[in-house]
């Protein structure tokens, strides 16, 4: 990524919307002219906060190895698949310094084994693992594309050529709720990403978008509608996020104390936050927001007084 190019990733955008203060500290402006400050789109993967998060990290890591080997024609036995998931999940537990009763860990692991097995049996993935003729590719979400001067991180997990169209597949290992309009537009960004990759068509009509999400103990597959209007709306979402992020970084440069940077939108965002120890919300988000509002009001009054004196 060229340092002068703004970037957008789902990881960055979701953190920004959850807690601008945590976002500023994760993606700090490194120089006064923050527009030229390099900012990593994917900070080091945070340690899991819960047993479930550790299982998800384990499944994701094992899945990346699984599709890589399948692409090379290497077959995994069910036992080997289980061992890879278990190794990654236990490593995630260790990284997060998490403890749980052994029977609970064993149950969580077996559920993870079943979840990945069922993923391989979904309508979209089954042909790939049964060796049916398909042209396909897999990607790391950290692979970028430059779209209208913005470095965009929106790679699909898998792309499959079928009936002269590429199906771009996003896999969600956890999705407890129905997708929102904003989330659907984020999925549409996969088309922008693909159209700016070598070897892929430049025409949006050459694509389908499919999401495979785990909810209520089963995988649900659904297509996302794409058309020129949705493509424009998706990039509009990106550009809006980037403008808001730039403004927040200007505020951080102007006042490095971050006193007036907005706090988390909900208390759940504070759980396990690496910046909590030195955050105004460390003893409670609601009171911290009240104090921040009071300080903002006082600041506004001081500015008014100053302006009146100089008038």
N, C-alpha and C positions, 0 to 999 in steps of 0.2 A: 504494500500500500504506500503510495506517495504521501509524504508527511503533510502536504498542503491540501489533500483531499479529505473532505468530511466522510465519515463512515456511518453505516447503519447496520445493526444486527439485532436480532430478536432478543438476545441476551441483554444488550445495552438498553434497548427501548423498554423492556419490561422492568429492569431495575430502575430506570429513570422515572417511569410512571408509578412504581411502588414507593420509591424514596429518593427524591432529587439529591438530598444531602449525601446518602450512601453512594449515589451515582457519581457525584462530583469527586468524592474521595477515591472511588474506584478508577475513574478516568480523569485524573487531575490535569489541569492546564500546566504544561511543563515550563512554559516561558510566557512572558508578558503578552506577546502576540500569539495567543492560544490557537489562532487559525492555522499556524504552521507547526503546532506541537503534535508530534506523533502520539497516538492514543490507541493502545491495543484493544481491538474489538472483543476479544475473548480473554478476560483475566484468567489467571490460574484457577482451575476448577476448584470451587470451594468445597470444603469437607462437608459431608452430609450432616444434617441436623437430627435426622430420625432414622430408625431402622428401615422404613419404607424408602427413604431417599437413597440409602445405601444399596438397597436392592435394585432400584432404578439405575443407579450408576453402574452397578455390576452387570445388569442386563444390557445396557447400552454398549459398554466396553466389549462384552462378549459378542454382541450382535455385529459390531464392526469387524471383529476377527472372523466371524462366521461368514459374512457376505464376501469378505476378501478371499477367503479360502474357496468358497463356492464359485466365485468368479474365475479362479485359477483351476477349477475342476477337482478340488480336494474335498473329499467327503468326510463329514463328521459323524461319528456314532453318537447315539443318544447319551451314552455314558460320558463321552468326551465333552459334549456340549454342557452337560451338567457340571463337570469339573471346571470348565472355563468360567461359567457363571458364578460358581461357588468361590473360586479364587478371586475374581474381581470384586464380588460383593463383600467378602471377608476383608479384603484390602481396604475397601471403602469404609467399612466399619472401623477398622484400625485407624485410618486417616482421620475419621471424625471422633476418635476416642469414645466410641459408643459402646455401651454394655447392655446386654439383654439376656434373659434366661435362655440357656441352650435350646430347650424345646421350642421357644418362640422363634429363635433364629432358624431352626430346622424347618419349621412350618413355613416361614417366609421364603426360605430357599426353594422348597418344593413348589410353592406357588409361582415363584419366578421361573423354575424349570418348565412348568406347565404353560406359562404365559409365552415364553419364547417358542416352545414347541407349537403352540396354537398360531403364533405369528407366521410360522413357516407354512401353515395349512390354510392361510387366508386366500381368498380368490386371487389377489394380486401376486402374492409371493409363492404360492404353490407351484406354478409352472417353472419358476427358477430353480427350485430345489428338487423338482422331479426330472430335470434335464430336458424339459420341452424346448423346442427350438425358439429362442428369443434372442434378440439383440438387446443387451441391457448394460447398464453401468451403475456403479455406486459412488457416493461422494461423501466427503467430510464436510460438515457444515461450516468449517473454517475456510473453505475455498471461496474466494471472492470474485466479483465482476464489477467493472466500473460502468455505471449507468448514469448518463447525464452529469458526469463530473462527481458522482457520489460512489464511494466504494461500498458495494452492497453485499452483505453476507446473507444469502437466502438460498443456498444450495439445497436441492432435494436430497433425500436419503438414497433413493433409487430412481433411476429413469429407465423405462421399458418401452421399446419400439414395438408397436402392435397395430396392424391395419393402417400402416403408413402415418401413424401419429405417435408422438412420444408422450407417455404417461409419466408425469412427474409425481413421485410419491413421497409424502411426508409421514413419518411414523411417530406417534405420540404414545410413549409408554405409560403416561398418566394423563387422563382427561376426564375429570369427574363431572364436568358440566357440558351442556350443549355449546358448540362453538359460537362466538359472537361475530358480529359483522366485521369488527376490527381484526379478529383472528382469521376470518376467511380472506380478508384483503392481504394479510401477511402471507397466506399460502399462495395467493396470486403472484406475489413477488418472485416465486420460483420461476415463472415464465420470463420475467425480465432478466433474471439471472441466466437462464438457459439461452436466451436470444443473444446474449453477449459472450457466449462461450464458443470457442472454435469447434467445429464439427456438428453444431446444432443448428436447426433452421432459424432464420431471422423472422419468420412469419408466426404471429401468435396463434393463428388457426391450426398450426401443426402440432398443437399441444393439448393434452388433457391434464387436469390436476386432480389428484386423489389423495385423501387423508385416511390413514388407518390409525384409529385411536382406541386405546384400552379403556373401557368403561363398564362398570357393573359386571366385572368378571368375564368379559368377552371383548373380542376385537370387533369394532364397527368400522365399515368402510363406506366412505361417501365421496362423491365427486363435487368439486367446487366449480361453480359456473364462472367462465371467463369470457370476456368480450372487451372491446376497446375502452368502454367506459370503466369497467372494473380495473383494467390495467392503469388507466389514468388516476383513478381513485387510490390505488395502491401506492403509486409513486407520490401522490399528494400526501398520503399519510407519512411516508418517509421524509419528505421535505419539511413537513410541519414539525415532526419530531426533531429533525436536525436544527431547525431554527430555534426551537425551545431549548435544546441542549446548548447551542451557542450562547444564548442569552444567559443561561445558568452559569456557564463558564466565565462569562464577562463579570457576573456578580461575584464569583469566587475570586477572580483576579482583583476586583475592586476592594473586596473585604475578605482577606484570607482567613479571618476568624470563622467564616461561614455562618455568622450570627443570624442572617436573614434568609439563608437558603431553606426552602420549605422542607419540613420534616416528613416522615412516612405518612402515607395516606391511611394506613391501618396498623393496629398494634401487632398483628401477625407478622408484619414485615420486620419487626424489631427482634423477633425470636432468632437467636443464633447469629445476629448481625456482628461482623468483626469490628465494627466501629462503635458499638454500643457503649463501651466503657468511657469514652470521651464525648458522648453525644448528650445534648440537653435532655433527650427523652429517656435517659438511662433509668430514671426513677418513675417513669410514666409518660406516655405520649400525650395524653390529653392536657395535663398541666403544662408540659413543655410547649405545646402549641399555644396555650393561653398566654404564657409568658412571652413567646415570640410575637404574638399579635400586639401585646401591650408595648413591646419594644419598637415594633414597626410604627405604631401610632405615635409614640414619643418622637421617633426619628422624623416622621412627617411633620409634626408640630415644630420641631427644631428647624427644619428646612423652610417652613412657612415664615417663621420668625426671622430667619436669616434673610430671606427674600424681601420681607417687609422693610428691614433695616437698610438694605442696599438700594431700595426703590427711590 
